[in-house]
Amino acid sequence: MMKKVCYLLCLLLVVSCHKENKLTLNFASGNSFGTTYSVQFIASEKIVMSRSYDSLVLVINASMSTYQEDSAISRINKGDTTVVVDAHFEKVFESAVSIYKETAGIFDPTIGVLVNAWDFGPEGKVTALDSLKIDSLLATVGLDKVRLEHGKIVKQHPATFLDFNASAKGYAVDVFADFLASKGYTDYLVEIGGEIRAKGRNIVKQKPWRIGVEDPNFDASQSYSKVISLMNEAMATSGSYRKYKVDAAGNRYAHIIDTKTGYPHQSNLLSVSVVAPTCMEADAYATAFMSMGLSATVSFLEAHPALKAYLIYEDDQQELQTKALNGFAAE
């Protein structure tokens, strides 16, 4: 009889443990940074953390949103020299300075004033800006004209306009991911506006996190012909196929401005997906590579094997071609 009781107790214990160890794929989504976000993570129960995500969005926007008039960056751009920036701002600024130097000024968060001047809209056409106007704006461009001293931004030129949109969204992905990690979660996928960071696996389905690489469709449709497994890495994509202008000859110009000339960049490189340790880095490098163009990007990646990239471009016959570099695992 004692053996039967012990057996039943052991059986109940096994069943109880099985129930406690049952894993749940938690999912949340919402609006943020002018786009949408989605978060997936594995836990032992259903957990709602939407308010936490919204709080993170508010903090980052208060620091770096150029659309929020009272944000730190907006006040700095208006000439307020009393602004003391927070740790989020400092991290993004320091990363931007590093990548600015690494790319010889091709990645430049002060180029936004020229992007705005060219006014890339959904129906936009390339029209000639006055060359004197371009030269005047270029005089304010250059991250080397900006420095961070004792928590404050100091600008050589008062009209220099800071805009971290090329890396702040990726940074926000990292902040979401770090928040989940701080709660002890080891398997998650964070996505904001197509920028992604993954950790661990989707162990509920016993599969790695699978990410689609979007095709460059000029008709605004979405299709994914390439899929990769992402584990303990981040991926960001930049493309010229959604936002561009067309001149009288039918040439397409990307919304990315050449930091040396001040003119829109014309290139056969349509899309760049970069895999890096952080989404902030992936986001920034993807933007830089679109500005570099195909040949310079390939050369840069040969010298920087730690960065993985997938390039989609048009050849001389306007046929789509691809290049996977440094072990970018397209399947």
Backbone as numpy.savetxt, mean C-alpha at the origin, in Angstrom:
# Nx Ny Nz CAx CAy CAz Cx Cy Cz
-15.90 -51.26 37.19 -16.73 -50.06 37.19 -15.87 -48.81 37.19
-14.79 -48.85 38.02 -13.89 -47.71 38.09 -13.24 -47.43 36.74
-12.90 -48.49 36.00 -12.28 -48.32 34.68 -13.25 -47.64 33.73
-14.55 -48.01 33.80 -15.56 -47.41 32.91 -15.72 -45.93 33.21
-15.72 -45.61 34.52 -15.86 -44.19 34.92 -14.67 -43.39 34.40
-13.47 -43.94 34.59 -12.26 -43.25 34.11 -12.32 -43.07 32.60
-12.79 -44.11 31.89 -12.89 -44.04 30.43 -13.86 -42.94 30.01
-15.01 -42.87 30.71 -16.01 -41.85 30.39 -15.47 -40.45 30.67
-14.74 -40.30 31.77 -14.16 -39.00 32.10 -13.16 -38.57 31.04
-12.33 -39.51 30.63 -11.34 -39.21 29.59 -12.02 -38.84 28.29
-13.09 -39.56 27.95 -13.82 -39.28 26.72 -14.44 -37.88 26.76
-15.04 -37.55 27.92 -15.63 -36.22 28.08 -14.56 -35.14 27.99
-13.40 -35.42 28.54 -12.30 -34.46 28.50 -11.84 -34.22 27.07
-11.75 -35.30 26.29 -11.35 -35.18 24.89 -12.36 -34.37 24.10
-13.66 -34.68 24.32 -14.73 -33.95 23.63 -14.70 -32.48 24.02
-14.51 -32.21 25.33 -14.47 -30.84 25.83 -13.32 -30.08 25.19
-12.15 -30.70 25.15 -10.97 -30.06 24.55 -11.19 -29.80 23.07
-11.83 -30.76 22.41 -12.10 -30.60 20.98 -12.98 -29.38 20.74
-13.99 -29.21 21.61 -14.89 -28.06 21.46 -14.14 -26.76 21.71
-13.28 -26.77 22.75 -12.54 -25.56 23.09 -11.55 -25.18 22.00
-11.03 -26.20 21.30 -10.01 -25.93 20.29 -10.60 -25.70 18.91
-11.91 -25.69 18.81 -12.53 -25.42 17.51 -12.19 -24.02 17.06
-11.71 -23.88 15.83 -11.23 -22.60 15.34 -12.28 -21.91 14.47
-12.30 -20.60 14.53 -13.26 -19.80 13.78 -12.53 -18.78 12.93
-12.99 -18.64 11.70 -12.46 -17.59 10.83 -13.29 -16.34 11.04
-12.71 -15.36 11.70 -13.40 -14.10 11.95 -13.19 -13.15 10.77
-14.24 -12.44 10.42 -14.18 -11.52 9.27 -14.84 -10.20 9.62
-14.20 -9.12 9.21 -14.79 -7.78 9.39 -14.43 -6.93 8.18
-15.30 -5.99 7.83 -15.02 -5.09 6.72 -15.65 -3.74 7.00
-15.19 -2.74 6.28 -15.72 -1.40 6.48 -15.10 -0.42 5.52
-15.37 0.85 5.72 -14.83 1.91 4.88 -13.69 2.62 5.62
-12.64 2.95 4.86 -11.51 3.66 5.46 -10.62 4.23 4.38
-10.02 5.36 4.67 -9.01 5.97 3.80 -9.50 6.14 2.36
-10.76 6.46 2.19 -11.32 6.65 0.86 -11.53 5.37 0.10
-11.43 4.23 0.78 -11.61 2.93 0.13 -12.26 1.98 1.15
-12.03 0.70 1.01 -12.60 -0.27 1.94 -11.49 -1.11 2.57
-11.83 -1.72 3.71 -10.88 -2.63 4.33 -11.58 -3.95 4.64
-10.79 -5.00 4.76 -11.29 -6.28 5.23 -10.22 -6.94 6.09
-10.68 -7.59 7.14 -9.76 -8.25 8.08 -10.27 -9.67 8.33
-9.37 -10.64 8.21 -9.69 -12.02 8.54 -8.64 -12.52 9.54
-9.09 -13.20 10.58 -8.14 -13.80 11.50 -8.75 -15.03 12.16
-7.89 -15.93 12.57 -8.31 -17.19 13.16 -8.30 -17.06 14.68
-9.39 -17.48 15.30 -9.48 -17.46 16.76 -10.32 -18.65 17.21
-10.37 -18.86 18.51 -11.13 -20.00 19.06 -12.60 -19.68 19.24
-12.99 -18.43 18.95 -14.39 -18.02 19.08 -14.68 -16.84 18.16
-15.94 -16.52 18.06 -16.35 -15.37 17.26 -16.03 -14.09 18.03
-15.30 -13.18 17.39 -14.87 -11.95 18.05 -15.18 -10.75 17.16
-15.76 -9.71 17.73 -16.09 -8.50 16.99 -15.15 -7.38 17.44
-14.39 -6.83 16.48 -13.45 -5.76 16.83 -13.57 -4.57 15.89
-14.73 -4.37 15.29 -14.91 -3.29 14.33 -14.59 -1.93 14.93
-14.98 -1.73 16.18 -14.70 -0.44 16.82 -13.21 -0.19 16.95
-12.45 -1.24 17.20 -10.99 -1.10 17.30 -10.41 -0.68 15.96
-10.88 -1.28 14.87 -10.39 -0.90 13.55 -10.75 0.55 13.24
-11.98 0.93 13.57 -12.41 2.31 13.32 -11.55 3.30 14.12
-11.18 2.91 15.33 -10.33 3.78 16.14 -8.95 3.96 15.52
-8.41 2.88 14.96 -7.11 2.96 14.29 -7.19 3.88 13.08
-8.29 3.78 12.33 -8.48 4.65 11.16 -8.50 6.11 11.58
-9.22 6.41 12.65 -9.32 7.80 13.12 -7.95 8.36 13.50
-7.14 7.54 14.18 -5.82 8.00 14.61 -4.91 8.27 13.42
-4.90 7.37 12.45 -4.03 7.53 11.29 -4.49 8.71 10.43
-5.81 8.86 10.26 -6.33 10.01 9.51 -5.98 11.32 10.19
-6.07 11.36 11.50 -5.74 12.58 12.24 -4.28 12.96 12.06
-3.46 11.99 11.74 -2.04 12.24 11.55 -1.70 12.58 10.09
-2.22 11.79 9.13 -1.69 11.88 7.76 -2.69 12.04 6.64
-3.96 12.29 6.94 -4.93 12.45 5.86 -4.87 13.85 5.27
-4.58 13.95 3.97 -4.58 15.25 3.30 -5.99 15.70 2.98
-6.98 14.83 3.19 -8.38 15.18 2.95 -9.05 15.72 4.22
-8.37 15.58 5.34 -8.90 16.04 6.62 -8.21 17.36 6.96
-8.96 18.44 6.98 -8.38 19.78 7.09 -7.61 20.01 8.38
-8.01 19.34 9.46 -7.35 19.57 10.73 -6.33 18.49 11.09
-5.99 17.63 10.12 -4.98 16.60 10.39 -3.61 17.27 10.53
-2.68 16.53 11.12 -1.34 17.08 11.31 -0.70 17.46 9.97
-0.82 16.58 8.98 -0.17 16.85 7.71 -0.83 18.03 6.98
-2.13 18.17 7.09 -2.81 19.30 6.46 -2.39 20.61 7.10
-2.25 20.62 8.41 -1.82 21.83 9.11 -0.38 22.17 8.73
0.46 21.16 8.60 1.85 21.39 8.18 1.88 21.97 6.76
1.06 21.41 5.87 1.03 21.90 4.49 0.52 23.33 4.39
-0.29 23.74 5.38 -0.80 25.12 5.40 0.20 26.09 6.03
1.31 25.55 6.53 2.35 26.42 7.08 2.42 26.49 8.59
1.66 25.65 9.30 1.69 25.63 10.75 2.97 24.97 11.23
3.86 25.75 11.82 5.16 25.23 12.26 5.13 24.74 13.71
3.97 24.78 14.34 3.88 24.37 15.74 3.48 22.90 15.90
3.15 22.23 14.78 2.63 20.87 14.85 3.72 19.89 15.31
3.42 19.14 16.35 4.28 18.04 16.79 3.65 16.75 16.29
4.37 16.04 15.43 3.79 14.85 14.80 3.86 13.66 15.74
3.00 12.66 15.48 2.96 11.47 16.32 3.90 10.39 15.79
3.90 9.26 16.48 4.80 8.16 16.10 4.45 7.59 14.74
3.16 7.58 14.38 2.76 7.09 13.06 3.38 7.95 11.97
3.27 9.25 12.11 3.83 10.18 11.13 5.34 9.98 11.01
6.01 9.87 12.16 7.47 9.71 12.15 7.89 8.45 11.40
7.20 7.34 11.64 7.56 6.08 10.97 7.42 6.19 9.46
6.31 6.78 9.00 6.07 6.91 7.57 7.07 7.89 6.96
7.34 8.98 7.64 8.31 9.96 7.14 9.70 9.35 7.02
10.14 8.66 8.06 11.49 8.07 8.04 11.61 7.01 6.96
10.56 6.21 6.76 10.58 5.22 5.69 10.63 5.91 4.32
9.86 6.99 4.18 9.83 7.73 2.91 11.20 8.30 2.59
11.88 8.84 3.59 13.23 9.38 3.38 14.18 8.29 2.91
14.08 7.12 3.54 14.95 6.00 3.17 14.72 5.56 1.71
13.46 5.42 1.33 13.15 4.96 -0.03 13.40 6.07 -1.05
13.21 7.33 -0.66 13.57 8.47 -1.51 15.05 8.39 -1.89
15.90 8.14 -0.90 17.35 8.03 -1.16 17.66 6.78 -1.97
17.02 5.67 -1.64 17.27 4.39 -2.31 16.92 4.46 -3.79
15.88 5.23 -4.13 15.42 5.34 -5.52 15.93 6.60 -6.22
16.90 7.27 -5.60 17.47 8.50 -6.17 16.40 9.56 -6.45
15.45 9.68 -5.53 14.44 10.72 -5.63 13.24 10.39 -6.47
13.18 9.19 -7.02 12.02 8.83 -7.84 10.77 8.67 -6.98
10.93 8.06 -5.81 9.82 8.05 -4.86 9.90 9.32 -4.04
8.90 10.18 -4.17 8.97 11.50 -3.54 7.59 11.95 -3.06
7.34 11.95 -1.75 6.04 12.35 -1.21 5.73 13.84 -1.35
6.63 14.61 -1.94 6.35 16.03 -2.16 5.88 16.32 -3.58
5.69 15.29 -4.39 5.29 15.48 -5.79 3.79 15.74 -5.92
3.04 15.59 -4.84 1.59 15.71 -4.90 1.10 17.03 -5.44
1.86 18.11 -5.24 1.44 19.42 -5.74 1.34 19.41 -7.26
2.19 18.63 -7.92 2.14 18.53 -9.38 1.07 17.56 -9.84
0.85 16.51 -9.07 -0.26 15.58 -9.37 -1.57 16.35 -9.36
-1.73 17.19 -8.35 -2.95 17.99 -8.26 -3.06 18.99 -9.40
-1.94 19.57 -9.80 -1.95 20.57 -10.87 -2.36 19.96 -12.21
-1.98 18.71 -12.43 -2.35 18.04 -13.68 -3.79 17.54 -13.63
-4.39 17.47 -12.46 -5.82 17.19 -12.32 -6.24 15.92 -13.06
-5.76 14.78 -12.57 -6.16 13.52 -13.19 -7.56 13.16 -12.75
-8.49 13.25 -13.68 -9.87 12.89 -13.40 -10.31 11.75 -14.28
-11.49 11.20 -14.05 -11.96 10.05 -14.83 -12.14 10.35 -16.30
-12.40 11.60 -16.65 -12.56 11.98 -18.05 -11.42 12.86 -18.52
-10.32 12.86 -17.78 -9.25 13.82 -18.04 -8.55 13.63 -19.38
-8.14 14.73 -19.95 -7.33 14.75 -21.16 -6.05 15.52 -20.85
-4.96 15.13 -21.50 -3.72 15.85 -21.29 -3.80 17.21 -21.96
-3.65 18.25 -21.19 -3.59 19.60 -21.74 -2.28 20.23 -21.27
-1.75 21.10 -22.08 -0.43 21.67 -21.79 -0.50 22.64 -20.61
0.19 22.30 -19.53 0.35 23.25 -18.44 1.45 24.22 -18.82
1.32 25.44 -18.36 2.35 26.44 -18.62 3.68 25.95 -18.04
4.73 25.96 -18.86 6.03 25.46 -18.41 6.57 26.26 -17.24
6.24 27.56 -17.19 6.67 28.38 -16.05 5.97 27.92 -14.77
4.72 27.52 -14.91 3.97 27.02 -13.76 4.61 25.73 -13.25
4.97 24.84 -14.18 5.60 23.58 -13.79 6.93 23.84 -13.09
7.73 24.75 -13.66 9.03 25.07 -13.06 8.84 25.65 -11.65
7.81 26.47 -11.49 7.54 27.08 -10.19 7.18 26.02 -9.16
6.34 25.06 -9.57 5.95 23.99 -8.66 7.12 23.05 -8.37
7.94 22.78 -9.38 9.09 21.89 -9.18 10.07 22.45 -8.14
10.11 23.76 -8.02 11.01 24.38 -7.04 10.63 24.00 -5.61
9.37 23.59 -5.41 8.92 23.21 -4.07 9.03 21.71 -3.83
9.38 20.97 -4.87 9.40 19.50 -4.80 10.78 18.99 -4.39
10.78 17.96 -3.56 12.02 17.33 -3.15 12.00 17.03 -1.67
11.99 15.76 -1.30 11.96 15.39 0.11 13.25 15.78 0.82
14.30 16.03 0.04 15.54 16.51 0.64 15.41 17.95 1.14
14.31 18.60 0.81 14.05 19.96 1.30 13.24 19.95 2.60
13.01 18.75 3.12 12.19 18.59 4.33 12.95 17.74 5.35
12.86 18.12 6.61 13.50 17.32 7.66 12.63 17.30 8.90
12.87 16.33 9.74 12.14 16.16 11.00 13.07 16.50 12.14
12.71 17.51 12.92 13.53 17.93 14.04 12.69 18.03 15.32
13.05 17.23 16.32 12.36 17.27 17.62 10.85 17.16 17.47
10.43 16.27 16.58 9.01 16.01 16.41 8.28 16.98 15.51
9.00 17.93 14.92 8.38 18.91 14.04 8.97 18.85 12.64
8.14 19.12 11.64 8.58 19.15 10.26 9.12 20.54 9.93
10.32 20.57 9.37 10.95 21.82 8.96 11.13 21.78 7.44
10.58 22.79 6.75 10.63 22.83 5.29 11.51 23.99 4.83
12.40 23.71 3.86 13.21 24.77 3.28 12.34 25.74 2.47
11.36 25.17 1.77 10.45 25.98 0.97 9.07 25.93 1.62
8.52 27.07 2.01 7.23 27.07 2.72 6.09 26.40 1.95
6.18 26.40 0.60 5.09 25.86 -0.21 5.21 24.36 -0.46
6.25 23.72 0.05 6.39 22.28 -0.15 5.19 21.55 0.46
4.63 20.65 -0.33 3.39 19.95 0.04 3.69 18.48 0.27
3.48 18.02 1.50 3.72 16.61 1.85 2.45 15.80 1.62
2.62 14.63 1.02 1.49 13.75 0.76 1.99 12.31 0.84
1.54 11.58 1.86 2.01 10.20 2.07 1.05 9.17 1.49
0.19 9.57 0.57 -0.80 8.63 0.05 -0.18 7.42 -0.64
1.06 7.55 -1.10 1.72 6.43 -1.78 2.24 5.37 -0.82
2.22 5.65 0.47 2.68 4.64 1.43 1.83 4.56 2.70
1.01 5.58 2.96 0.23 5.60 4.21 -0.81 4.50 4.25
-1.40 4.17 3.09 -2.39 3.09 3.08 -1.72 1.76 3.42
-0.54 1.54 2.85 0.21 0.35 3.20 0.59 0.34 4.67
0.94 1.52 5.19 1.27 1.61 6.61 0.06 1.26 7.46
-1.11 1.72 7.05 -2.33 1.40 7.80 -2.56 -0.11 7.85
-2.27 -0.81 6.76 -2.35 -2.27 6.76 -1.43 -2.84 7.83
-0.22 -2.32 7.91 0.74 -2.78 8.93 0.22 -2.51 10.34
-0.41 -1.36 10.54 -0.94 -1.02 11.86 -2.05 -2.01 12.26
-2.94 -2.31 11.32 -3.98 -3.30 11.58 -3.36 -4.65 11.93
-2.36 -5.05 11.14 -1.71 -6.34 11.36 -1.01 -6.38 12.72
-0.31 -5.30 13.07 0.38 -5.25 14.36 -0.62 -5.28 15.52
-1.78 -4.68 15.31 -2.82 -4.72 16.34 -3.28 -6.16 16.58
-3.51 -6.91 15.50 -3.92 -8.30 15.64 -2.83 -9.13 16.33
-1.58 -8.87 15.94 -0.47 -9.59 16.56 -0.38 -9.28 18.05
-0.66 -8.02 18.43 -0.60 -7.63 19.84 -1.66 -8.35 20.68
-2.74 -8.79 20.01 -3.79 -9.53 20.69 -3.50 -11.04 20.74
-2.36 -11.42 20.17 -1.95 -12.81 20.22 -2.38 -13.66 19.04
-2.97 -13.06 18.02 -3.40 -13.83 16.85 -2.21 -14.04 15.92
-2.08 -15.26 15.45 -0.90 -15.62 14.64 -1.25 -15.95 13.19
-2.54 -15.97 12.88 -2.97 -16.29 11.52 -4.02 -15.26 11.09
-3.63 -14.38 10.18 -4.54 -13.31 9.77 -4.20 -12.78 8.39
-5.18 -12.09 7.81 -5.01 -11.44 6.51 -5.70 -10.08 6.60
-4.94 -9.02 6.33 -5.47 -7.65 6.36 -5.38 -7.06 4.96
-6.44 -6.43 4.53 -6.47 -5.80 3.19 -7.14 -4.44 3.28
-6.48 -3.44 2.73 -7.06 -2.09 2.62 -6.85 -1.60 1.19
-7.95 -1.46 0.47 -7.87 -0.96 -0.90 -6.95 -1.76 -1.80
-6.87 -3.06 -1.57 -6.04 -3.92 -2.41 -4.63 -4.14 -1.90
-4.21 -3.41 -0.87 -2.89 -3.61 -0.26 -3.07 -4.63 0.86
-2.14 -5.57 0.97 -2.39 -6.77 1.78 -1.17 -7.14 2.63
-1.46 -7.65 3.81 -0.41 -8.27 4.63 -0.98 -9.53 5.26
-0.20 -10.59 5.22 -0.66 -11.88 5.74 0.33 -12.43 6.74
-0.22 -13.20 7.69 0.61 -13.90 8.67 0.05 -15.30 8.85
0.92 -16.28 8.90 0.48 -17.64 9.13 -0.32 -18.20 7.96
-1.41 -18.95 8.29 -2.22 -19.61 7.28 -3.70 -19.52 7.63
-4.53 -19.81 6.66 -5.96 -19.99 6.93 -6.14 -21.42 7.42
-5.86 -21.63 8.70 -5.82 -23.00 9.22 -7.21 -23.61 9.38
-8.26 -22.79 9.29 -9.61 -23.37 9.27 -9.80 -24.20 8.01
-9.28 -23.69 6.88 -9.37 -24.42 5.61 -8.11 -25.24 5.34
-7.14 -25.16 6.26 -5.87 -25.87 6.09 -5.20 -25.49 4.76
-5.22 -24.19 4.48 -4.61 -23.69 3.24 -3.88 -22.39 3.54
-2.90 -22.04 2.71 -2.26 -20.73 2.86 -3.22 -19.62 2.42
-2.93 -18.41 2.83 -3.71 -17.28 2.35 -3.43 -17.08 0.86
-4.47 -17.06 0.06 -4.31 -16.97 -1.40 -4.73 -15.59 -1.88
-3.86 -14.96 -2.69 -4.06 -13.59 -3.13 -4.05 -13.52 -4.65
-5.04 -12.84 -5.23 -5.09 -12.67 -6.67 -4.36 -11.42 -7.11
-3.64 -11.52 -8.22 -2.98 -10.37 -8.84 -3.88 -9.89 -9.97
-4.36 -8.67 -9.85 -5.37 -8.16 -10.78 -4.79 -7.90 -12.17
-5.55 -8.25 -13.18 -5.17 -7.95 -14.56 -5.36 -6.46 -14.85
-4.54 -5.89 -15.73 -4.69 -4.47 -16.09 -5.78 -4.27 -17.14
-7.02 -4.21 -16.70 -8.15 -4.05 -17.62 -8.53 -2.57 -17.72
-8.42 -2.02 -18.92 -8.72 -0.61 -19.11 -10.22 -0.32 -19.08
-11.05 -1.35 -19.16 -12.50 -1.12 -19.15 -13.07 -1.13 -17.73
-12.19 -1.11 -16.73 -12.57 -1.05 -15.31 -13.14 -2.37 -14.78
-13.15 -3.42 -15.61 -13.58 -4.73 -15.12 -12.47 -5.35 -14.29
-12.81 -6.35 -13.49 -11.84 -7.00 -12.64 -11.70 -8.47 -13.01
-10.46 -8.89 -13.15 -10.16 -10.30 -13.37 -8.80 -10.59 -12.76
-8.60 -11.85 -12.37 -7.37 -12.25 -11.69 -6.84 -13.51 -12.36
-5.81 -13.35 -13.16 -5.26 -14.50 -13.85 -4.07 -15.10 -13.10
-3.57 -14.39 -12.09 -2.44 -14.87 -11.31 -2.83 -14.93 -9.85
-2.43 -15.99 -9.18 -2.73 -16.17 -7.77 -1.46 -16.61 -7.06
-1.20 -16.01 -5.90 -0.02 -16.40 -5.13 -0.42 -16.75 -3.71
0.45 -17.49 -3.04 0.29 -17.77 -1.62 1.14 -16.77 -0.85
0.53 -16.10 0.11 1.24 -15.08 0.88 1.32 -15.52 2.33
2.54 -15.58 2.85 2.74 -16.00 4.23 3.82 -15.14 4.87
3.46 -14.43 5.95 4.40 -13.60 6.69 5.04 -12.53 5.81
4.26 -12.02 4.86 4.73 -10.99 3.94 3.58 -10.05 3.60
3.91 -8.99 2.87 2.90 -8.02 2.43 3.02 -7.84 0.93
1.91 -7.45 0.30 1.92 -7.19 -1.14 1.11 -5.93 -1.44
1.65 -5.11 -2.33 0.95 -3.92 -2.79 1.09 -3.83 -4.30
0.08 -3.26 -4.94 0.06 -3.14 -6.39 -0.20 -1.69 -6.79
0.55 -1.25 -7.79 0.33 0.08 -8.37 0.16 -0.11 -9.87
-0.78 0.64 -10.46 -1.04 0.48 -11.89 -1.42 1.78 -12.56
-1.25 1.81 -13.88 -1.59 3.00 -14.66 -2.82 2.78 -15.52
-3.51 1.66 -15.32 -4.60 1.31 -16.22 -5.96 1.80 -15.73
-6.01 2.36 -14.53 -7.27 2.86 -14.00 -7.35 4.39 -14.05
-6.21 5.02 -13.83 -6.20 6.48 -13.72 -5.11 7.03 -14.64
-5.54 7.56 -15.77 -4.57 8.06 -16.75 -5.23 9.12 -17.62
-4.40 9.80 -18.41 -4.90 10.78 -19.36 -4.44 10.38 -20.76
-5.13 10.92 -21.75 -4.82 10.61 -23.15 -4.57 11.91 -23.90
-3.46 11.97 -24.66 -3.21 13.18 -25.44 -3.87 13.08 -26.81
-3.68 14.10 -27.64 -4.36 14.15 -28.94 -3.96 13.00 -29.85
-2.76 12.45 -29.63 -2.29 11.34 -30.46 -2.71 9.98 -29.91
-3.44 9.97 -28.81 -3.90 8.71 -28.23 -2.93 8.08 -27.26
-1.86 8.78 -26.91 -0.89 8.24 -25.96 -1.43 8.33 -24.54
-1.25 7.25 -23.76 -1.70 7.23 -22.38 -0.60 7.73 -21.45
-1.00 8.55 -20.47 -0.07 9.05 -19.47 -0.57 8.64 -18.09
0.32 7.99 -17.34 -0.05 7.53 -16.00 -0.26 8.72 -15.07
-1.01 8.46 -13.98 -1.24 9.51 -12.99 0.00 9.79 -12.16
1.08 9.05 -12.40 2.34 9.26 -11.69 3.16 10.31 -12.43
3.63 11.31 -11.69 4.37 12.41 -12.27 5.87 12.16 -12.16
6.61 12.46 -13.22 8.06 12.36 -13.21 8.61 13.44 -12.28
9.33 13.04 -11.25 9.81 14.00 -10.25 10.91 14.90 -10.79
11.50 14.52 -11.92 12.57 15.33 -12.50 12.03 16.38 -13.46
10.98 16.04 -14.20 10.48 16.94 -15.24 9.18 17.64 -14.85
8.40 17.03 -13.95 7.12 17.60 -13.58 5.99 17.23 -14.53
6.27 16.36 -15.49 5.25 15.96 -16.47 4.76 14.54 -16.18
3.53 14.23 -16.64 3.02 12.86 -16.46 3.94 11.85 -17.13
4.00 10.69 -16.51 4.90 9.64 -16.97 4.24 8.77 -18.03
4.91 8.64 -19.18 4.42 7.75 -20.24 5.26 6.48 -20.22
4.60 5.34 -20.11 5.33 4.09 -19.97 4.49 2.93 -20.45
5.19 1.86 -20.88 4.48 0.64 -21.26 4.29 -0.30 -20.06
4.75 0.13 -18.88 4.56 -0.65 -17.66 3.17 -0.36 -17.12
2.32 -1.37 -17.07 0.92 -1.17 -16.71 0.61 -1.46 -15.25
1.35 -2.40 -14.68 1.06 -2.79 -13.29 2.30 -3.39 -12.65
2.49 -3.05 -11.37 3.59 -3.60 -10.58 3.04 -4.09 -9.26
3.28 -5.35 -8.94 2.95 -5.90 -7.62 4.25 -6.22 -6.91
4.39 -5.73 -5.69 5.62 -5.90 -4.93 5.32 -6.65 -3.64
6.15 -7.63 -3.34 6.08 -8.36 -2.06 7.28 -7.95 -1.22
7.00 -7.51 0.01 8.04 -7.02 0.91 7.66 -7.40 2.34
8.58 -7.21 3.29 8.26 -7.56 4.68 7.11 -6.75 5.26
7.00 -5.47 4.89 5.90 -4.63 5.38 5.12 -4.08 4.19
3.86 -3.76 4.45 3.02 -3.24 3.38 3.40 -1.80 3.05
3.90 -1.06 4.02 4.36 0.31 3.76 5.48 0.30 2.73
6.43 -0.61 2.87 7.52 -0.72 1.91 7.00 -1.16 0.54
6.15 -2.18 0.53 5.61 -2.69 -0.73 4.85 -1.60 -1.47
4.05 -0.83 -0.75 3.26 0.25 -1.33 4.16 1.31 -1.96
5.18 1.74 -1.23 6.08 2.78 -1.71 6.89 2.32 -2.92
7.43 1.11 -2.85 8.23 0.61 -3.97 7.39 0.38 -5.22
6.16 -0.08 -5.05 5.28 -0.27 -6.21 5.06 1.06 -6.94
4.84 2.12 -6.17 4.68 3.45 -6.76 5.96 3.89 -7.46
7.10 3.69 -6.81 8.38 4.09 -7.38 8.65 3.35 -8.70
8.35 2.06 -8.74 8.63 1.28 -9.94 7.77 1.72 -11.12
6.52 2.10 -10.83 5.68 2.61 -11.91 6.29 3.87 -12.51
6.91 4.68 -11.69 7.54 5.90 -12.18 8.86 5.59 -12.89
9.58 4.58 -12.44 10.85 4.20 -13.07 10.67 3.69 -14.49
9.60 2.92 -14.70 9.44 2.26 -15.98 10.06 0.88 -15.96
9.84 0.13 -17.04 10.19 -1.29 -17.08 11.68 -1.55 -16.92
12.50 -0.95 -17.77 13.93 -1.26 -17.79 14.61 -0.90 -16.48
14.34 0.31 -15.98 14.97 0.76 -14.74 14.51 -0.08 -13.55
13.25 -0.50 -13.57 12.73 -1.34 -12.48 13.43 -2.69 -12.45
13.59 -3.30 -13.61 14.28 -4.59 -13.68 15.70 -4.45 -13.14
16.40 -3.38 -13.53 17.76 -3.15 -13.05 17.79 -2.95 -11.54
16.83 -2.18 -11.02 16.77 -1.92 -9.59 16.55 -3.23 -8.82
15.65 -4.06 -9.31 15.34 -5.31 -8.63 16.51 -6.29 -8.68
17.29 -6.23 -9.73 18.49 -7.08 -9.80 19.47 -6.71 -8.68
19.49 -5.42 -8.34 20.39 -4.95 -7.28 19.77 -5.05 -5.89
18.47 -5.37 -5.82 17.77 -5.47 -4.54 16.97 -6.78 -4.50
17.68 -7.91 -4.36 17.02 -9.23 -4.45 16.03 -9.52 -3.33
16.03 -8.74 -2.26 15.08 -8.99 -1.17 13.66 -8.58 -1.55
13.52 -7.74 -2.57 12.20 -7.31 -3.03 11.73 -8.22 -4.16
10.52 -8.73 -4.04 9.93 -9.56 -5.09 8.93 -8.72 -5.87
8.87 -8.93 -7.17 7.94 -8.11 -7.96 7.40 -8.87 -9.15
6.20 -8.47 -9.55 5.54 -9.04 -10.72 5.11 -7.87 -11.60
5.65 -7.82 -12.81 5.43 -6.71 -13.72 4.54 -7.13 -14.88
3.56 -6.31 -15.19 2.72 -6.52 -16.37 2.91 -5.32 -17.29
3.25 -5.57 -18.54 3.58 -4.48 -19.44 3.15 -4.82 -20.87
3.15 -3.80 -21.72 2.86 -3.98 -23.14 4.16 -4.04 -23.92
4.27 -4.99 -24.85 5.45 -5.03 -25.71 5.25 -4.10 -26.91
6.18 -4.15 -27.86 6.11 -3.26 -29.02 4.87 -3.50 -29.87
4.30 -4.68 -29.78 3.08 -5.02 -30.54 1.82 -4.79 -29.69
2.00 -4.13 -28.54 0.92 -3.85 -27.60 0.24 -5.12 -27.08
1.03 -6.17 -26.99 0.58 -7.42 -26.38 1.03 -7.44 -24.91
0.17 -7.97 -24.04 0.52 -8.03 -22.63 1.61 -9.07 -22.37
2.61 -8.67 -21.60 3.69 -9.55 -21.19 3.87 -9.42 -19.69
4.52 -10.42 -19.09 4.75 -10.39 -17.64 6.19 -10.76 -17.31
6.64 -10.27 -16.16 7.94 -10.66 -15.60 7.78 -10.89 -14.11
8.20 -12.06 -13.64 8.24 -12.36 -12.21 9.70 -12.32 -11.77
10.02 -11.47 -10.81 11.40 -11.23 -10.45 11.66 -11.53 -8.98
12.84 -12.05 -8.72 13.33 -12.33 -7.36 12.43 -13.31 -6.59
11.88 -14.26 -7.32 11.12 -15.31 -6.68 9.67 -14.99 -6.40
9.14 -13.97 -7.07 7.70 -13.69 -6.93 6.96 -14.93 -7.44
6.18 -15.55 -6.55 5.60 -16.87 -6.86 4.24 -16.74 -7.51
4.18 -16.41 -8.78 2.91 -16.40 -9.51 2.59 -17.81 -9.93
1.33 -18.18 -9.78 0.91 -19.55 -10.13 -0.17 -19.52 -11.19
